[in-house]
Amino acid sequence: MTSDQDVPSPIDFHDPSQARQWVETAIARRPARPAFFAAFVAALQAGLPAAAAVLELGSGAGLLAAPLLAQVPAIARYDLLDFAAPMHALARERLAVFGARTCHLVRDFKRSDWTEGLGGYHAVLTMQAVHEVRHKGHVAALYAQVLPLLEPGGVFLVCDHYAGGPVRDMHPELFFTRDEQPLALRAAGFTRVEPLLERDEMSLYRAATPV
Ligand SMILES: C[S@@+](CC[C@H](N)C(=O)[O-])C[C@H]1O[C@@H](n2cnc3c(N)ncnc32)[C@H](O)[C@@H]1O
């Protein structure tokens, strides 16, 4: 039986010790994360104009931002959006060397006004964070808010777990199935939706805004 109730989070990312613990165990729990980082890098090396602006949703401790800032020189500005101050603190430490290209936004993407003042991005990225809306029924609203933040032809790179895979029993109300992710992106108005990588019951999709 399915429910439309939000699924409570097992982690309090606002608690510094829980945030640090998540970061320290992230790769052990998901050994394919480095392969996903590499796929994000390849997608942006191929697909960004010079002096590009990028936004990451649920940016955590900057684990994805670090390889992107190091390996994609076209990124002139990288906005890290996360609601948890301890995650921003860890990201500031990790990304200190890239300080001139980063901007930290403490915002909650479950709020209706989280996009206020934002826009003009050439790419919006997210990894293991879309499910933090805490029910897959809220994802359509999130994707609809992302679309107008992007320049025409801009790309949305979305990586998250999916439900219904053979190994892990991912929560069916929190996560899309493999088929639902591309459908949700197209329904939000994105075009050229294509899978870039699938491993560890996570998938990375690229979608574009209409030109
Ligand atoms: C599972 S972690 C993933 C972090 C990062 N994307 C990575 O892959 O290393 C989820 C992140 O989303 C953030 N988050 C959760 N709910 C959020 C919300 N409603 N608004 C903004 N950030 C949120 C958390 O603070 C945390 O940093």
Ligand as a Chemical Component Dictionary entry (heavy atoms), coordinates in Angstrom:
data_LIG
# 
_chem_comp.id                   LIG 
_chem_comp.type                 NON-POLYMER 
_chem_comp.pdbx_formal_charge   0 
_chem_comp.three_letter_code    LIG 
# 
loop_
_chem_comp_atom.comp_id 
_chem_comp_atom.atom_id 
_chem_comp_atom.alt_atom_id 
_chem_comp_atom.type_symbol 
_chem_comp_atom.charge 
_chem_comp_atom.model_Cartn_x 
_chem_comp_atom.model_Cartn_y 
_chem_comp_atom.model_Cartn_z 
_chem_comp_atom.pdbx_ordinal 
LIG C1  C1  C 0  22.416 12.699 1.160  1  
LIG S1  S1  S 1  23.199 14.274 1.274  2  
LIG C2  C2  C 0  23.986 14.449 -0.311 3  
LIG C3  C3  C 0  25.033 15.526 -0.326 4  
LIG C4  C4  C 0  25.748 15.730 -1.671 5  
LIG N1  N1  N 0  24.804 15.986 -2.738 6  
LIG C5  C5  C 0  26.609 14.538 -2.016 7  
LIG O1  O1  O 0  26.183 13.701 -2.836 8  
LIG O2  O2  O -1 27.707 14.433 -1.466 9  
LIG C6  C6  C 0  21.753 15.314 1.078  10 
LIG C7  C7  C 0  22.049 16.803 1.228  11 
LIG O3  O3  O 0  20.839 17.514 0.983  12 
LIG C8  C8  C 0  20.678 18.524 1.976  13 
LIG N2  N2  N 0  19.238 18.765 2.129  14 
LIG C9  C9  C 0  18.321 17.909 2.650  15 
LIG N3  N3  N 0  17.106 18.469 2.604  16 
LIG C10 C10 C 0  17.275 19.705 2.063  17 
LIG C11 C11 C 0  16.381 20.750 1.761  18 
LIG N4  N4  N 0  15.069 20.621 2.037  19 
LIG N5  N5  N 0  16.869 21.891 1.209  20 
LIG C12 C12 C 0  18.198 22.010 0.950  21 
LIG N6  N6  N 0  19.099 21.039 1.216  22 
LIG C13 C13 C 0  18.637 19.902 1.755  23 
LIG C14 C14 C 0  21.336 17.951 3.218  24 
LIG O4  O4  O 0  21.716 18.949 4.133  25 
LIG C15 C15 C 0  22.533 17.195 2.621  26 
LIG O5  O5  O 0  23.661 18.023 2.519  27 
# 
loop_
_chem_comp_bond.comp_id 
_chem_comp_bond.atom_id_1 
_chem_comp_bond.atom_id_2 
_chem_comp_bond.value_order 
_chem_comp_bond.pdbx_ordinal 
LIG C1  S1  SING 1  
LIG S1  C2  SING 2  
LIG S1  C6  SING 3  
LIG C2  C3  SING 4  
LIG C3  C4  SING 5  
LIG C4  N1  SING 6  
LIG C4  C5  SING 7  
LIG C5  O1  DOUB 8  
LIG C5  O2  SING 9  
LIG C6  C7  SING 10 
LIG C7  O3  SING 11 
LIG C7  C15 SING 12 
LIG O3  C8  SING 13 
LIG C8  N2  SING 14 
LIG C8  C14 SING 15 
LIG N2  C9  SING 16 
LIG N2  C13 SING 17 
LIG C9  N3  DOUB 18 
LIG N3  C10 SING 19 
LIG C10 C11 SING 20 
LIG C10 C13 DOUB 21 
LIG C11 N4  SING 22 
LIG C11 N5  DOUB 23 
LIG N5  C12 SING 24 
LIG C12 N6  DOUB 25 
LIG N6  C13 SING 26 
LIG C14 O4  SING 27 
LIG C14 C15 SING 28 
LIG C15 O5  SING 29 
# 
